[in-house]
């Protein structure tokens, strides 16, 4: 079985690049990654410390989301987000990728929930950042640096997480947006953006289907019922509560060979932003988060051939529809070294990488074949 000490020895002795592998459920994400020898860490599993009264748990990084849910569920507690992907994903990978999640409880992100990490750096040093308590102000915020670094700065071996009590009511509801082609969707978007209630919502559309409004209703029964009336007033038809397996299959599952884009712009541009995305990617499945002004687009694998052109079309159409702000787009899955949306590391990023992994042995990136071309967004 692996241990932090064993991993440190392997890293120090490595004469070739290493690719960190937890559950192996998302090795094709982000990148583009160089060829490397697998460094398995998935057997680093189990609870190190659990203080239910403090709503804090420390687990080994190979512990899966399903295992964490089972352990915390016994105490009527939970991790506030359920990331895209599989319940077989490991906590280490979820932290390393700062995994995105739809309809998060309390509008939390992964960076909000990680209190501390143990990391083996590219020099083989076993380090700790943060702590095992909610209030922690020790030194630089290296926890957030490692969260979302995709293992390029070190191998996460242990994670301390902030938990939340399971609310009395916690359901996901969904309804269709009627007459979408007649403008109901574009009429609804400004109302969703203007919403200030603690109500996580998501607009979702798929080819050949009417757009859907999804919402998470949680809290005590009175609060949940008030939120349900609020969703009802938005005009989505045939509202129904969605069972957990359907939420996972419809919202969370992403095909391994799909191209996934994440984009964001100012929320005031919601209408032209979403309209242009639908026009530029008619074969894509999209979901728009009105609280963040972010959109996730899942495209079939064959879309890769025209991806750069279609993204440029998205920018151009958004501007022609009246968008006034920059659109930031990244390829979350399916990137290649030749993609125009892949940028070389900045000088600052190179310096940070050298500090933690001077030999570039951990999750090295493939060389970018050409400079990224910047499309005008207006």
N, C-alpha and C positions, 0 to 999 in steps of 0.2 A: 504494500500500500504506500502511496505517496505521502510525503510529509513536507512541510516547508523547508526543513533541512535537506531532504533528498532533492527537492526542486532546486534549492540553492546550489548544491553540488553539481547537478546536471547543467545548470546555466553557466556556472563558472568553467566547466569543462567543455562547453559547446564550441565546436570548431566550424559550425554551419548554422544558418538561421533556424529558429524554432518557432512553430506555430502553436499557440496555446489552444487546447481543446478541452472544453468543459463537457457539456452534454452532446456537443456536435450537431446541434439543431439549427445553427445559423452561421456556418463557416463561410457561406457565400455572401454574407452581408458586408456592407461598407467596402473597404479596400480602395484600390485594387491591391491584393496581397501578392508578395513574391513567393516563389516555391520555397518550402521550408519543411523541416522534420517535425512531425506532431509531438507536442509536449502535453500528454494527458494529465488533467488535474481533476477529472470527474469523480475520483474515488475519495477526495477530501470532503467527507460528508458527515453531517451530524450537528447536534447542538453543543456549543461550547458553554453558553450561559444563557439562562432565560429568567427574567424578572418580570412576571406578569403584572405585578403591582406598579412597576415603573413603565410598562408598555415598551420594553426594550428586549430584543433578543440578539444574541451573537451566534452565528452559525458558520461552519466551514463552507468555503465557496462552492464546493461541488453539490451542496444540498439543492434539490430541485424546488421549483415553485410549488409543485404538488405536495412535496414533503413539508415545506414550510407552512402551507395552508392547513394541512392536517394537524400539525403540532400546535399552531396558534389557535386553530378552530376549537380545540378542546378547552381553551380558556375564553372562548367567545371574543377572540381578537383576530386581527387580519392585517395584511399589508395593504395599504390604501390604493394600490394600482394593480391591475392585471394586464401585463404588457402584451403587445402583439406577439404571436408565435405560439409555442407549445408549453404546456405545463411541465414538460420534461426539461425545459430550459433551466440552467443552474443559476443560483443567486450571483455567483461570481460573474457570469456572462451578462446577466441583466444589469449589474452595476457597471461592468466594463464598457458596455455599449450604451449606457444611460437610456435603456429601452423605453421607447414611447408607448403610451397606453391610451386607449379610448375611454371616455367617461370615467376619469379618475375620481375617487372619493376625495372631497375637499379640494379639488383642483391641484392635487399634489403631483410633482414629478419625482423621478427616481433620485435626483440630487437633493430633494427635500427630505428624503427618508433614510439616507445613509448617514450614520453617525460616526462610524470609524471603519478602517480597513487595515488588515495586515497584508503587506505586499513584499514579494521577492523581486528586487530590481534586476536590471540587466547586468549588474556587477556581482550578483549573488548575495547581496546584502538583504537580510530580513528586517523590514522596517514596519513601523506602525504610524498611522495618521489618524487624528480624531480620537474618539474614545468610546466608551460603552454607556454614556449618559447623554441625555438630551441637551443639557447645558454644558457646552464645551468650547472654550476659547483659547486652546493651547496652540500658539504658533500660527504658521501659514496654513491656509485651507487646502492642504494637499488631498483631502478626501474628495473635494470637488474636482481636483485636477485628475485624479485617477478615475473618477466616475465619468465615463464617456471617452476615455483615452484608448479604448479598444485593445487594451493589453500591450500597447506600444511602449509603456513606461515601466511595466512590471507585471508580475503574475499575482493577481489577487487570490489570497489563500483563506482569508477570514473576513467576515463582514458583520458589523453591528448595525441593526436596523431599528428605526422607530416604528412602532405598531399603533394601531387604532382599535378601539372597541368596536365590535360589530354592532351596527345600529339595529333597533328593534324591527325596522322595515328597511329592506334594501332590494329593490327590484328595478329591472330595466324594462321600459315600455317603448313601444314603437308604433307608428302610424304612417300611412301614406300621405304625401303632399298632393292634393287633388289638382287636376287640370294644370300640371306643371308646364306643359307647352304653351298654355295661355297666359303665363306670367305669374302664377301663384308662387312659384319658388322664389322668383326675384322680388316679389312683394313680401315674402316671409323673411328673407335674409336680414333686412334692416331691423326687423323686430327682434330677431334672435341676437343680433349684435348689441342692441340696446338693452337687452335683458340684464338685470343686475342681481337677480335672485341667485341663491346658492344652488343652482340647478345645472349640472353637467348635461350638455346636449351635443348632438352630432347630426349633421345632415349627411346622408349617404345616397349615392346613386350608382346604378350598374346598367350596362347596356341592355336595352329592351325592357327596363323596369321603371316604374314611377319612382321618383325620389322618395326617401323615407326620412322621417324625423325620429331620432332615438333620444331617449332621456333616461337618466338614473334618478330614481326617487328614493331617498333614504332619510332616516331619522325616526322620531317617534311617530305613531300612527297619525296624529293630527298634522304634523309637519308634512309627512309624506302625502297625505290627502290634499293639503293645500298646494303642494307642488304639482300633483296630478291635475288639479283644476287649472293650474297655470298652463300646463302643457295642452290641456283640452281647449283652452281659449285661443291657442295659436292656430287651430283649424285643421290639424292633421286628422285624417279620417280613419275609422276602424282601429282606434287605439287598442292595443292588447299588451299584456305583460309577456315578456319573452323568456322562455326557459334557458337555463345556463348553457346547455349544450348548443342551442341555436345561436346564442350570443357568441360562443367560441367559434362555431362553424362559419358564421356570417361576418362578424366583425374582426375576430382575432386571427383566424387562419389566413396564411399567405402562402401561395404555391412557391416551392423552392426555385422554380425557373422564372418567376415573375420579375419584372422590373418595377421597383418601388421608388417613387419620387416623393420628397417632402418639400413643401413650399410654404412661404409665409409672407404676408404683407400687412399693411395697416388695415385695421378692421373696417375703416370707412370705405375701403375699396372692395368690400365683400361681393357686391353684385357683379361688377366687371371681372373680378378675379375668378369667381366660380363659373360665370358664364363663359369666359375665355377658356378655362380648363376643359369644360365639357365640349366646346367646339374643337379645340386642338387635339383632344384625345377621345374621340367617340367610342373607342373600344376599351376605355379604361373604367375601372371601378374607383370611385372617389369618395372621400369623406372629409367634411369641412367642420372644423371646430370653431364656432363663433366666439368663444371666450378668448381664444388665442390668435385668431386670424390665420390659422394654419390649415393646410389642405394636404391630404395624403392621397396619392394616385397610384393604383396598382395596375400595371399594364402587362399584356401577354408577352412572352419571350420574344416573339417576332418583331415587337416594337423597337427593339434595340437598333435595328438597321437605320431607322429614321429618327432616332431619339433627339439628336441635336437640332435637326430641322424643326421637329414638332415643339420642342421647348422654345425655340425662337419664335415660332408661330404663336405660342401661348403669350409670350411677352407682347408681341405686336397686337394681338387681338385685345388683350387687356387694355392697352393704351387706346386703341380705337374705340373701345366701349366706355372710356372715360376714367380709367385708373390713373391716379395721381401720384402713386408711391412706388418705390422699388419693390420688385418681387425677388426674393431670395429662394433659390432652388438648389437642392442637393439630391444626389442619387443615393438612396438608402440601401438599395440592393440592386445588384447587377452592374456595378461599375466596372469599367475596364481601363487599362492604362491609356488607351487612345481616346477616351471620352473627353469632350470639350468641357465637361463640368467637373473635371478632376484638376485640382490645383496642386502644384508642388508645395512643400512645407515652407512657411515663412521663416525668416531668420530667427525670430523668437521661438518658434516651434522647434527648429533645429537645435537651438541652444538647450531647451528643456529636454529634448530627446537625448542629447549627448550627456546631460547631467545624470540621467537615470539609467541610460542604456548606451554607453559610449561606443560599444562595438556593433550597435544596431542588430542585435541578435534576436530580439523579441518582436514577433509579428512585423517583420520588415515590409515596407511598401514596395511594390514593383515600381521601377523607374517610369516616370511620366514621359510619354514619348514626345510631347509638344506642349508649349505653353497654352494655358486655357485662354480661349477667346471670350471676351466679355460682350454679351449681347446688350443692346440698348433696351431698356424696359419701357421706353416711351418713344 
